């Protein structure tokens, strides 16, 4: 009985080591998927966005959303309550190039793409790219343009409520459209303001 247990343990250990080696190889630079032009372009865009100073905005964002690794999201698939769980690197994988490729329709490939981004960048790095490149409706690409369009102010001059308004548009610009869905938007903002007051 003891010999069988030792053999099972050895097999499990060997299997784990093989899995670990395969995992490391899949996320290494040897994987040809990460030499594709679309992945290289995403890395360049993230590196450009990293320089942006969004401290005030990121502070509010992090009170409303828990930025988690894709590993956490997969293992704990719960989206209830506040702060909501969010993975900006997964959003980048979905948003940039990923959906233009047949390969990314396979969930495993999208997860692999996200894991590689997480290996090289922080969630805030990915989030900054989303803030710079997301569509905020009415031809406004990026949060800076949205700030000027909706509030006629530079992003740095926005108050907490205005920042919340832009953050919820990042979550769902059509649902929280300030022109077409004013009531839904207003209710969401009031709810989030109450939540932030309790947190402070």
N, C-alpha and C positions, 0 to 999 in steps of 0.2 A: 504493500500500500504506500509506504514511504517512497519507494523507488518510482512509482507511478506519479506521485505528487511532484517529485523532483523533475521528472521528464516533462510533465505538463507546465511546470514553472519555466523550464528551459525553453520550451516551444513558445510560450507566451512572451518571454523576454526576447527571443530571436525575432518573433513577429513584430514586436514593438520597435526593435532596432531597425528592421527592414522598413517599417512604416515611417520612422523618423528620417531615415536616409532618403526615401522617396519624397517625403514632404520637403526636406531641405533642397533636394535637387529641383523640385517643381518651382520653388521660390528663388532659386539661384539665377544669376545672370546667364547661366548656360541654357536656360529654357528659351527656345526661339520666340515664344510668344511675347517676351519682354524686349525683343529687338525690333518689334513691329513699329512702323512709323506712328501709328495712333498712340501707342503706349509712350513712346519717346516724346511725342507732342504734349501729352498730358503732364508728364514729368516737368517739361519746360514751363508749361503754364502754371503749375503749382509753385515752381521756384520763383517765377515772376510775382505771383500773388503773395508769397510769403513776406515780401517787403512792406505790404500794406499795414497800416496801423489802425486796427479796428478794436482797440481795447474796451472802449465803452460799450460798443455793440456786442462784442464777444462776452462781456460780463453779463449782460442781460440774456443773451442766448443761452449761456451755461446755467443760468437760474431756471430757465424754462425747459431745457433739454439736457439730458445726460449723454454726452458723447461717449459712445462705447465702441469697442472693437467688434468687428464682424463675428469673431469667435463668441463673444458674450451674447450678441443678438441671436445667433443660431442656437446657443444652448438655453437661453432664457427668452423665449419668444413671447414676451409680455409687453404690451404697449399701453397699459392702463395707467391712469393717474398722471401726476406731474411730480418732478420733471419727467417729460417723455424720454424714452430711450431712442437714441439716434446714432447713426454711423455715417458721418459726412464722407468718409472715404468710399463707402458703398454707394452713396449718392453720386459721387464723382465717377465711379465705375459704370453706373447706370447711365449717367448723363452724357459723358464724353466718349464717343466712339464705340462704347460697349454695345449699344443697341443697333449700331450700324453693321455689326458683324454677325454672321450666322452662328459662329462659335459661342457668342455670348448669350444666345438663347438657351444654352445649357447652363443651369444654375451653378454647377461645379466650377465652370470656367469663370463665371462672374465672381464667384467667391475667391477663386485663386487670384484673379486680377486685383481684387480688393485687398487680400492679404499681402500682396506684393507692395501695393501702395502704402499699407500700414507699416510695412517693414522699413520703408524709406522715408515716410513722412508722418507727421502727427495728425490727429484729427482736426486740429485748428488749421493746419496747413491746407488740408482738403476743404475745410469750411471756407477759408478765405477765397479759394478758387470759385466755389459756388457763389459766394457773395459778389464776386467780380463778374461772373459770367452768366448768372441766372437771368431769366426773362421775367421782368416785373410788369409786364403788359404795356400796351400803348407805345411800343417801340423802345422801351427802356430796358437796356441790357446792363445789368450790374447795379449794385446798390447805390452807387454814387449818382448815377443818372436818375434812379428812382427817387432819391432824396431831393434832387433839384426839381423834378417833375411834380411830385406830389406835395412838397412842402416849400418849394422855392428857397431852399437853404442847402448849404454844404452839409455833408454827413456829420462832421464834427460838431455842428451847431444844433443838432436835433436833441430834443428833450427825451425823457424816458418813454413817454407815451408814443411819440413819433417813431422811436426805434422799435418799440413793440409792434407797431403797425407794419413796419418793413420786415421784421422777423417773421410775422405770421404770413406775409406774402411769400416769403421764401418757402414756407411749408406748403402753401397751396395758393398760388396767385389768382386763380380763377374764382375759387370759393370766397377768398377775402378781397376781391376786387373792390376798391373804394368807391367806384362809380356805380357799378351794377348791383353789388351786394352789401349795401351800407348797413343794413340791420344786422345781418349775420356777423359782419366785421365788428360792428360796435359791441355786440354781445360778447364776442370772443375777447376783445380788448378789455372790457370791463372785468371779465372773469380772470384774465391774466394779471391785471392790475391788482385785484384783490389778493390773488395768490402771491404776488411779489410783496405786497404790504405785510402779509403774514410772515413771509420769510425774513423781512428786515427787522 
